[in-house]
């Protein structure tokens, strides 16, 4: 919806069509002793679809609970721990109301503050509304013909490929774009003659400086490339340009969401993932502790107790003393405007995705040894069949971010154990089988494109890492005989139609299918692929892969998952949730050309994500990082609901019946979802006994809106005021007043 003036803007206010006379006794709400409730009105009358926030710092961590008003402006914030709260309203078309002191068991009415201008209102918009102002290269500039041609690098064949690097597989996976911290230039960076110089300096800041400079250099053109476009973007915003669209207020089921926000760890940590339960049985670890993974950040395991709201850190262990630290690969390039020259990323553990098994043990994709110290059983002379068929002999020096093994932490004994895998680990998921097989994807060069597994039942019984593991390259049945043959075609070599073919597509996500035991994953190679692995009776020898390229209009795959029916779901940088249903395929899926991924375009479906897009480019400017399927109807929107992270929208996107619902986190601004999981704490307690748990995994947690921020969405003014990472709980009640 577009508006040309403030009168049109004011007409969109949620309560504008409701007479003020409706406010009164009929709108009173009922609450119990641990709730706060009331009515929100403005000069237009009751305010529907606005958020009411109760926040306290008395519980050992920053704590906020957030609800949405109903059609009559009524609200109930349920189940508040005993504390003193500040309560206020936030909504589109408004500025924050006065913060009122309150305690559970009290009724508190609010006078909403109508925004005096579009500029004031826009400060509360999700970052995608600001990001959409970024100008992107016109389609006419592609394909690139190099510096002596149109100036665009020759490796960019389309605008979509350019956007893929900016959105999903370059800038977008690590932090938000469009929030207060990125759409403004910090004075702490210094003085510069041009904004382009300021942006060049900004991208050299801190320990991510090398990665950011490398990414932006790939987008360099003779007219300044993406660096010049970012400078132009912030210049126009500084000069007063505002988003061209107004976000809609929550409606329907979106008003039934209860959001609880807690901080954990510290501003110097960043939280990548969390572990709360066994995905196969979400009642495991009911009401238990939540464990985090800080990836490159630290040798700590952040922990939070959602029952007491206390947080602490566990010292993570590595097996070998000479395990290299992430600091080696992430030096401070130039001082950060937030933390100066301090090196805050210093981790040997380098933990990525964790998950729980049925006994509550936590499995981390984590580093336990130096990459150069791979065991001898990884080589071709090993007795291990996987090594005989496809040896993994690489032994790189120094630190490599993707070189992880598997670490197990047992909360009952507080002991660590280590599974030394030949393949590197990244994401992981358990199969529903007798051996509790843990499937893992790998990252790295095309030669390392394998899928690995661990028989965890055998490992826990014997401690023998070698005999408990295996791996396979991705071999496609291109000769069409429905079985795997050794002596397959290799990537980049002439194709022999009488042979099968190995494809160099690393899995990124990995999920086990309850339908048939196949193992699915996403591959990031543009435009993106869904990859299916059928293990067969003896996976090192029998595993066969199928690849399915993402067709137009989709591109930019990243996180993905499968549902109970074997449907593959993915979040796309093209601004879609996508599904691939193999049951819809009409023709043979093997035979000549199967390695290209073009066998079943009819298997794909696309569902556009909400939000504005870039001018001259199709789709929302959203950059979803991850997608998780709610196989067990934990949230309450239905079994097998796909939920994508809205990383530029402060939200989750849930697809129900072909419609996408936005589950927004309006405070603190800067919510950037990475890990998603769901748990049932009490199956008999209805909506109160279940919910989703999500990390805000921004690599720059200090970008998150601070308590008493100097401006809406702004970071803290000093290190003492910086936000820590967030863990956010989503619950769905039957109506906006349920308590």
C-alpha positions in Angstrom: 0.0 0.0 0.0 1.5 3.4 -1.0 0.6 6.8 0.5 1.3 10.3 -0.7 0.6 12.3 2.4 -0.1 12.2 6.1 -3.9 12.2 5.7 -3.8 9.0 3.7 -1.3 7.6 6.2 -3.5 8.5 9.2 -6.5 6.8 7.5 -4.7 3.5 7.8 -4.6 3.5 11.6 -6.1 0.4 13.1 -8.8 2.2 15.1 -9.7 4.9 12.7 -13.0 3.3 11.6 -14.2 2.5 15.2 -16.1 5.3 17.0 -14.4 6.5 20.1 -17.7 6.1 21.9 -17.1 2.4 21.7 -14.5 2.8 24.4 -15.8 2.1 27.8 -17.1 -0.6 30.1 -17.8 -3.0 27.2 -14.1 -3.1 26.5 -12.9 -4.0 29.9 -10.9 -7.2 30.1 -10.5 -9.9 32.7 -7.1 -10.9 34.0 -5.7 -13.1 36.7 -3.0 -12.5 39.3 -0.1 -12.9 36.9 -1.4 -10.9 33.9 -1.5 -7.2 33.0 -4.4 -6.1 30.8 -6.3 -3.1 29.6 -7.4 -1.0 26.6 -5.4 1.0 24.1 -7.0 4.1 22.6 -6.0 7.2 20.7 -7.8 10.2 19.5 -9.2 8.0 16.7 -10.7 5.5 19.2 -9.7 2.0 20.1 -6.4 0.9 18.5 -6.5 -2.6 17.0 -3.5 -4.6 16.0 -0.9 -2.7 18.0 1.6 -4.3 20.4 1.7 -3.9 24.1 5.1 -4.6 25.7 5.9 -5.3 29.3 9.6 -5.2 30.1 11.7 -5.7 33.3 15.4 -6.2 34.1 14.7 -7.7 37.6 14.8 -11.3 36.6 18.5 -11.8 35.9 18.2 -11.0 32.2 16.4 -8.5 30.0 12.9 -9.8 29.8 10.0 -8.6 27.7 6.6 -10.1 26.9 4.6 -8.8 24.0 1.0 -9.2 22.8 -1.3 -7.6 20.2 -4.6 -5.7 20.8 -7.9 -7.1 19.5 -10.5 -5.3 17.3 -11.6 -3.2 20.3 -8.1 -2.2 21.4 -8.1 -4.7 24.3 -5.0 -6.6 25.4 -3.9 -9.2 28.0 -0.3 -10.0 28.7 -0.4 -13.4 30.4 1.9 -15.4 32.7 4.2 -12.7 33.8 6.8 -13.6 36.5 6.6 -11.5 39.6 8.5 -8.2 39.0 8.1 -4.5 38.4 7.4 -3.8 34.7 7.3 -0.9 32.4 4.4 -1.2 29.9 3.9 0.7 26.7 2.4 0.4 23.2 4.1 0.3 19.8 2.4 0.1 16.5 2.5 1.1 12.9 1.2 4.7 12.5 2.2 5.4 16.1 5.2 6.4 18.1 5.9 4.7 21.4 3.5 5.7 24.2 4.4 6.7 27.7 6.0 3.8 29.6 3.8 3.1 32.7 5.0 1.3 35.8 2.9 -1.8 36.5 2.8 -5.2 38.2 1.0 -8.4 37.4 -2.6 -8.4 38.4 -3.1 -4.8 37.4 -5.3 -3.2 34.7 -3.4 -0.6 32.7 -5.0 1.5 29.9 -2.9 3.3 27.4 -3.2 6.4 25.4 -1.6 5.6 22.1 0.6 8.3 20.5 -0.3 8.9 16.9 2.8 9.6 14.9 3.2 13.3 14.1 4.7 12.5 10.6 5.5 9.8 8.2 9.2 10.2 9.2 8.4 9.6 12.9 6.3 6.6 12.0 8.8 5.0 9.7 11.4 4.7 12.5 9.4 1.7 13.8 9.1 -0.1 10.4 10.9 -3.4 9.9 14.3 -3.0 8.2 13.0 -4.5 4.9 11.0 -1.3 4.3 14.2 0.7 4.5 16.3 -1.9 2.7 13.9 -1.8 -0.3 15.2 1.8 -1.0 18.5 0.3 -2.1 19.0 0.7 -5.8 20.2 -2.5 -7.5 21.8 -2.9 -10.9 19.3 -2.8 -13.7 18.5 -6.1 -15.6 19.9 -4.4 -18.7 23.4 -4.6 -17.2 23.5 -8.3 -17.4 25.1 -10.5 -18.4 28.3 -8.9 -17.3 31.0 -8.3 -19.9 33.8 -7.1 -17.7 35.7 -3.8 -17.3 36.2 -3.4 -21.0 32.5 -3.9 -21.6 29.6 -2.9 -19.4 31.7 -2.9 -16.3 29.9 -5.8 -14.6 32.1 -8.8 -13.8 31.6 -11.6 -16.4 30.7 -14.2 -13.8 27.4 -12.4 -13.1 25.0 -13.7 -15.8 21.8 -12.1 -14.4 20.5 -9.6 -12.0 19.2 -12.5 -9.9 22.8 -13.9 -9.5 23.9 -10.5 -8.4 21.1 -10.2 -5.8 21.8 -13.7 -4.6 25.2 -12.5 -3.4 23.9 -9.4 -1.8 20.9 -11.0 -0.2 21.1 -14.7 0.6 24.7 -15.8 0.2 26.8 -12.8 0.8 25.7 -9.9 3.1 22.4 -11.1 4.3 23.4 -14.4 6.1 25.3 -12.5 8.9 23.4 -9.4 9.8 20.4 -7.3 9.0 20.4 -4.6 6.4 18.1 -1.7 6.8 18.0 -1.5 10.6 19.0 1.7 12.4 22.7 0.7 12.7 23.1 -0.1 9.0 21.0 2.7 7.4 23.0 5.3 9.3 26.8 5.9 9.4 28.2 6.0 12.9 30.2 9.2 13.6 32.7 6.9 15.5 34.0 5.7 12.1 35.5 9.2 11.6 35.3 11.9 8.9 35.3 11.1 5.2 35.1 13.1 2.1 32.5 10.9 0.5 30.0 8.4 1.8 31.6 5.7 -0.4 34.8 6.2 1.5 32.8 5.9 4.7 31.3 2.6 3.6 34.7 1.3 2.5 35.9 2.0 6.1 32.8 0.6 7.7 33.2 -2.7 5.9 36.8 -3.1 7.2 35.6 -2.8 10.8 36.2 -5.5 13.4 36.8 -9.2 12.9 34.3 -9.6 10.0 36.2 -7.0 8.0 38.1 -9.4 5.8 34.9 -11.3 4.9 32.9 -8.1 4.2 35.7 -6.6 2.0 36.0 -9.9 0.1 32.2 -10.0 -0.5 31.9 -6.4 -1.7 35.0 -6.8 -4.0 33.2 -9.5 -5.9 30.5 -7.0 -6.6 32.9 -4.3 -7.9 32.2 -2.6 -11.2 33.7 0.4 -13.0 31.0 2.7 -11.6 31.8 1.7 -7.9 29.6 -1.4 -7.8 27.6 -2.3 -4.7 29.8 -0.1 -2.5 28.6 3.0 -4.4 25.0 1.8 -4.3 25.2 1.4 -0.5 26.6 4.9 -0.2 23.9 6.3 -2.4 21.3 4.4 -0.2 22.4 5.9 3.1 22.9 9.4 1.5 19.2 9.4 0.3 18.0 8.2 3.7 20.0 10.9 5.4 18.5 13.5 3.0 15.0 12.4 4.1 13.9 9.7 1.8 11.4 7.4 3.5 10.0 3.9 2.8 7.5 3.9 -0.1 5.2 1.4 1.7 3.6 1.2 5.1 3.7 -2.2 6.9 0.3 -3.7 7.7 -0.7 -4.2 11.3 -1.1 -7.8 12.6 -4.5 -9.3 11.8 -6.3 -12.5 12.3 -4.3 -15.2 13.9 -1.3 -12.9 14.0 -3.0 -11.1 16.9 -3.0 -14.4 19.0 0.8 -14.6 19.2 2.5 -14.1 22.5 6.2 -13.3 22.2 8.6 -13.6 25.1 12.1 -12.1 24.7 15.1 -12.9 26.9 18.7 -11.9 26.6 21.5 -14.4 27.1 25.2 -14.5 26.9 26.7 -11.0 26.4 27.1 -8.3 23.7 30.4 -9.9 22.8 28.9 -13.2 22.0 26.8 -13.9 18.9 24.4 -16.8 19.0 24.1 -19.0 15.9 21.8 -21.8 17.1 20.1 -23.4 20.0 19.3 -26.8 21.3 16.1 -27.5 23.4 14.7 -30.9 22.5 14.8 -34.0 20.2 13.1 -33.0 17.0 11.8 -36.5 16.7 10.2 -36.4 20.1 9.6 -32.7 21.2 8.7 -33.6 24.8 12.3 -34.5 25.5 13.9 -32.0 28.0 10.5 -30.6 28.8 10.8 -27.3 30.8 14.5 -27.8 30.6 17.5 -25.7 30.0 18.2 -24.1 26.6 21.7 -24.4 25.2 23.3 -22.1 22.5 26.1 -22.3 20.0 28.4 -19.3 19.4 30.2 -20.6 16.3 33.3 -18.4 15.8 32.6 -16.3 18.8 33.7 -18.1 22.0 34.6 -21.2 23.9 31.4 -20.9 25.8 28.0 -22.7 25.7 25.4 -20.1 26.6 22.6 -21.5 28.8 19.3 -20.1 29.9 16.7 -21.5 32.2 13.3 -20.4 31.0 11.7 -21.4 34.3 13.9 -19.1 36.4 15.1 -16.7 33.7 18.7 -17.2 34.9 21.5 -17.3 32.3 25.1 -18.5 32.5 27.9 -20.0 30.5 29.4 -23.5 30.3 33.1 -23.8 29.4 33.2 -25.8 26.2 35.9 -28.4 25.8 38.0 -29.5 22.8 39.9 -32.8 22.7 43.3 -31.6 21.6 45.3 -28.7 23.1 46.7 -27.7 19.7 43.2 -27.1 18.3 43.5 -23.7 16.4 41.3 -20.7 17.3 39.0 -18.8 15.0 41.1 -15.7 15.9 43.7 -16.9 13.4 41.2 -16.6 10.5 39.4 -13.5 11.8 41.9 -10.8 12.8 40.7 -7.2 13.5 41.2 -5.3 10.3 40.2 -1.8 11.5 38.6 -0.8 14.8 34.9 -1.4 15.2 32.8 1.7 16.2 31.4 -0.4 18.9 34.2 -2.5 20.4 37.3 -0.8 19.0 40.2 -3.1 18.3 39.2 -5.7 20.8 39.2 -9.2 19.3 36.0 -10.7 20.6 35.9 -13.8 18.4 38.3 -16.4 19.8 37.0 -19.9 19.7 38.6 -23.3 19.4 35.2 -25.0 19.9 33.7 -23.2 16.9 30.3 -24.8 17.6 27.6 -24.7 14.9 24.2 -26.5 15.0 23.4 -28.5 18.2 20.6 -30.9 18.7 19.4 -33.3 21.5 18.9 -37.0 21.4 16.2 -38.9 23.2 18.2 -39.1 26.4 18.9 -35.3 26.5 22.6 -35.5 25.4 23.5 -32.5 23.2 25.4 -33.1 19.9 27.3 -30.2 18.5 28.9 -29.7 15.1 32.1 -28.5 16.7 35.9 -28.5 16.3 37.8 -30.9 18.6 41.2 -31.1 16.9 43.4 -29.3 14.4 42.3 -29.9 10.7 45.8 -31.1 9.9 45.4 -34.0 12.4 42.8 -36.0 10.6 43.0 -39.7 11.6 44.7 -42.3 9.5 41.4 -44.2 9.0 40.2 -41.4 6.7 42.8 -42.5 4.0 42.4 -45.0 1.2 44.3 -47.7 3.0 41.8 -47.7 5.9 39.6 -50.7 6.7 36.7 -48.3 6.7 34.7 -48.9 3.5 33.8 -45.2 3.0 37.5 -44.3 3.1 38.4 -47.1 0.6 35.8 -45.8 -1.9 36.2 -42.1 -1.3 39.2 -41.2 0.9 39.2 -37.9 2.7 42.9 -37.1 2.9 42.9 -33.3 3.1 44.9 -32.0 6.1 44.8 -28.2 5.9 47.0 -26.1 8.1 45.8 -23.5 10.6 42.1 -22.6 11.3 39.3 -23.5 8.8 35.8 -22.4 9.8 34.2 -25.4 8.2 36.5 -28.1 9.7 34.4 -29.5 12.5 33.8 -32.9 14.0 31.1 -33.9 16.5 31.1 -33.1 20.2 28.7 -34.6 22.7 27.8 -32.8 26.0 25.9 -34.8 28.6 24.1 -32.4 31.0 23.6 -35.2 33.5 27.3 -35.9 33.9 28.6 -32.6 32.7 31.1 -34.5 30.6 32.2 -34.0 26.9 33.0 -36.8 24.5 34.3 -36.5 20.9 33.5 -38.3 17.6 36.5 -37.7 15.3 34.9 -37.6 11.9 36.8 -37.7 8.6 34.2 -35.4 7.0 33.7 -31.9 8.3 30.4 -31.3 10.1 28.0 -28.3 9.8 24.3 -29.0 10.2 23.0 -32.3 11.6 19.7 -34.2 12.1 18.8 -37.5 13.6 17.0 -40.3 11.7 14.1 -42.1 13.2 15.9 -45.5 13.2 17.1 -48.1 15.6 20.7 -46.8 15.5 19.8 -43.2 16.1 21.8 -42.3 13.0 23.0 -38.7 13.0 23.2 -37.3 9.4 25.6 -34.4 8.8 26.4 -32.2 5.8 29.8 -30.9 4.9 31.1 -27.6 3.6 34.3 -27.0 1.6 35.7 -27.6 -1.8 33.9 -29.7 -4.5 36.2 -32.7 -3.6 34.7 -32.6 -0.1 31.1 -32.7 -1.2 30.0 -35.7 0.8 27.2 -36.6 3.2 28.3 -38.1 6.5 26.6 -40.2 9.2 27.3 -41.5 12.7 25.8 -44.6 14.3 25.4 -42.9 17.7 24.0 -46.0 19.3 27.2 -47.9 18.4 29.5 -45.0 19.4 27.9 -44.6 22.8 28.2 -48.3 23.4 31.8 -48.7 22.1 33.4 -45.3 21.9 34.8 -46.3 18.5 34.5 -43.3 16.2 36.0 -45.1 13.2 33.5 -48.0 13.0 30.6 -45.7 13.9 30.9 -43.4 10.9 30.6 -43.3 7.2 30.2 -41.0 4.3 29.5 -40.9 0.6 29.9 -38.6 -2.3 26.8 -37.6 -4.3 26.6 -40.0 -7.2 23.7 -39.6 -9.7 22.3 -42.5 -11.7 23.0 -41.1 -15.1 23.3 -44.5 -16.9 19.7 -45.2 -15.9 20.2 -48.7 -14.4 18.7 -47.8 -11.1 21.8 -48.7 -9.1 25.1 -47.1 -8.2 28.1 -48.1 -10.1 31.7 -47.3 -9.2 34.0 -45.7 -11.7 31.6 -42.8 -12.2 32.1 -39.7 -14.2 33.9 -36.9 -12.4 32.9 -33.2 -12.4 34.4 -31.2 -15.2 35.4 -34.3 -17.2 33.8 -35.6 -20.4 30.6 -37.5 -19.7 30.4 -41.2 -20.5 26.7 -42.0 -20.8 27.4 -45.6 -19.7 28.5 -44.4 -16.3 27.0 -42.7 -13.3 28.1 -39.2 -12.4 29.4 -37.5 -9.2 28.0 -34.0 -8.6 30.1 -31.5 -6.6 27.2 -30.0 -4.7 27.8 -29.6 -1.0 24.7 -29.9 1.2 24.0 -26.8 3.2 20.9 -27.9 5.2 20.3 -31.6 6.0 17.1 -33.3 6.9 15.9 -36.9 7.2 12.6 -37.8 5.6 10.1 -39.7 7.6 8.4 -40.8 4.4 11.1 -43.1 3.1 14.3 -42.6 5.0 15.9 -40.4 2.3 18.2 -37.5 3.3 17.5 -34.1 1.8 19.5 -31.0 1.7 19.9 -27.6 0.0 22.9 -26.7 -2.1 23.9 -23.0 -2.4 25.3 -23.1 -5.9 23.3 -20.5 -7.9 20.4 -20.7 -8.5 20.1 -23.4 -5.8 19.4 -27.1 -5.7 17.4 -29.6 -3.7 19.4 -32.7 -3.3 18.0 -36.1 -2.2 20.1 -39.0 -1.1 18.7 -42.5 -0.9 21.1 -44.4 1.3 20.3 -47.9 0.2 21.2 -51.1 2.1 25.0 -50.2 2.4 25.3 -46.5 2.0 29.1 -46.3 1.1 28.3 -48.5 -1.9 24.6 -48.1 -2.6 23.7 -44.4 -1.9 22.3 -42.6 -4.9 21.6 -38.9 -5.2 19.1 -36.9 -7.1 19.4 -33.2 -7.8 16.7 -30.7 -8.6 17.6 -27.2 -9.6 15.4 -24.3 -8.4 13.6 -23.0 -11.5 12.5 -19.4 -12.1 11.2 -17.3 -10.4 13.1 -18.8 -7.5 16.8 -18.5 -6.6 19.0 -18.1 -3.6 18.4 -21.2 -1.5 19.7 -21.5 2.0 18.0 -23.2 5.0 15.6 -26.1 4.2 13.7 -28.9 5.9 11.3 -31.8 5.1 7.8 -32.5 6.4 6.3 -35.8 7.5 5.1 -36.5 3.9 8.6 -36.2 2.5 8.0 -32.7 0.9 11.1 -30.6 0.8 10.6 -27.0 1.9 13.1 -24.1 1.4 13.5 -20.4 2.1 14.7 -18.5 -1.0 16.4 -15.1 -1.5 14.1 -14.5 -4.4 11.5 -13.7 -1.8 9.7 -17.1 -1.6 9.0 -20.1 0.5 9.4 -22.9 -2.0 8.4 -26.6 -1.9 9.6 -29.6 -3.9 7.3 -32.6 -3.9 8.9 -35.6 -5.6 5.5 -37.3 -5.9 4.5 -34.7 -8.5 7.3 -35.8 -10.9 6.0 -37.1 -14.2 9.0 -38.5 -16.0 12.0 -40.6 -15.1 14.4 -39.1 -12.5 17.5 -40.9 -13.6 19.3 -41.4 -16.9 21.3 -38.9 -19.1 21.2 -35.3 -17.9 20.0 -36.2 -14.4 23.1 -34.6 -13.0 21.9 -31.2 -14.3 18.9 -31.0 -11.9 16.3 -30.3 -14.6 14.3 -33.5 -14.5 11.2 -32.4 -12.5 10.4 -28.6 -12.7 6.7 -29.6 -12.0 7.7 -30.7 -8.5 8.3 -27.0 -7.4 5.8 -24.6 -6.0 6.5 -21.0 -4.8 4.8 -18.8 -2.2 5.8 -15.1 -2.3 6.9 -13.6 1.0 5.4 -10.4 2.1 7.2 -7.1 2.2 8.4 -4.5 -0.4 11.0 -5.3 -3.1 13.8 -3.5 -4.8 12.8 -1.2 -7.7 13.3 -3.0 -10.9 13.7 -6.5 -9.3 11.0 -9.1 -8.7 10.1 -10.4 -5.3 10.4 -9.1 -1.7 13.7 -7.8 -0.5 13.6 -10.4 2.2 16.7 -12.6 2.8 15.4 -15.7 4.7 18.3 -17.6 6.4 16.6 -20.7 7.5 13.4 -22.7 7.3 12.1 -25.2 9.8 9.0 -27.4 9.5 6.8 -27.8 12.5 6.2 -31.5 11.9 4.4 -32.0 15.3 2.1 -28.9 15.3 4.0 -27.5 18.3 3.0 -23.9 17.6 -0.6 -24.6 16.8 -0.9 -23.6 13.1 -1.1 -27.3 12.0 1.2 -30.2 11.5 3.9 -29.8 8.9 3.7 -26.0 8.8 6.8 -24.6 7.2 8.2 -21.6 9.0 10.9 -19.4 7.3 13.0 -16.8 9.1 12.2 -13.2 8.1 15.7 -11.9 8.7 15.1 -8.4 7.2 11.6 -8.3 8.7 12.1 -8.9 12.5 9.8 -11.9 12.0 9.0 -15.5 11.2 7.0 -16.3 8.2 4.5 -19.2 8.6 2.8 -20.8 5.6 -0.7 -22.0 6.3 -3.2 -23.0 3.6 -1.3 -21.0 1.0 -1.2 -17.9 3.1 1.8 -16.5 4.9 1.4 -15.1 8.4 4.0 -12.8 9.8 5.0 -13.5 13.4 6.6 -10.2 14.2 9.0 -9.2 17.0 8.4 -5.4 17.3 10.7 -5.0 20.3 13.6 -4.8 20.5 14.0 -4.0 16.8 16.8 -6.0 15.3 15.4 -9.5 15.7 17.3 -11.7 13.3 16.3 -15.4 13.5 18.9 -18.1 12.9 18.1 -21.3 14.9 14.4 -22.4 15.2 13.1 -25.3 17.3 9.9 -26.2 19.0 9.2 -28.0 22.3 6.2 -29.4 24.2 6.7 -28.7 27.9 3.3 -30.0 29.0 1.0 -31.7 26.4 -1.9 -31.2 28.8 -1.5 -27.5 29.2 -2.8 -26.4 25.8 -1.0 -23.4 24.2 0.7 -22.6 27.5 2.6 -25.9 27.4 4.2 -25.5 24.0 5.9 -23.0 21.7 8.8 -22.2 19.3 12.2 -21.1 20.5 14.3 -18.9 18.2 17.8 -17.4 18.5 18.4 -13.9 17.3 21.7 -14.9 15.7 23.0 -11.6 14.3 26.8 -11.5 14.3 26.4 -7.9 15.5 24.2 -8.3 18.6 25.1 -4.7 19.7 23.0 -3.5 16.7 19.9 -4.7 18.4 17.7 -1.9 19.9 18.9 -1.1 23.4 16.9 -0.6 26.6 16.0 3.1 26.6 17.6 3.5 23.1 18.4 7.1 22.1 16.2 6.6 19.0 13.7 3.9 18.0 15.7 0.8 17.0 19.0 2.4 17.9 21.9 0.5 19.6 23.1 1.5 23.0 25.2 4.7 23.3 27.9 2.9 25.4 29.1 -0.7 25.8 27.2 -0.8 29.1 23.9 -0.3 27.2 24.6 -2.7 24.3 22.1 -5.5 23.8 23.1 -9.1 24.2 21.8 -11.8 21.8 18.2 -12.8 22.2 16.3 -16.0 22.6 12.6 -15.6 21.7 9.7 -17.7 22.5 6.5 -17.7 20.3 3.2 -19.1 21.6 -0.2 -19.1 19.9 -3.2 -18.7 22.1 -6.8 -19.2 20.9 -7.6 -15.4 21.0 -5.9 -12.1 21.9 -7.4 -12.1 25.4 -6.7 -15.7 26.5 -4.8 -15.9 29.8 
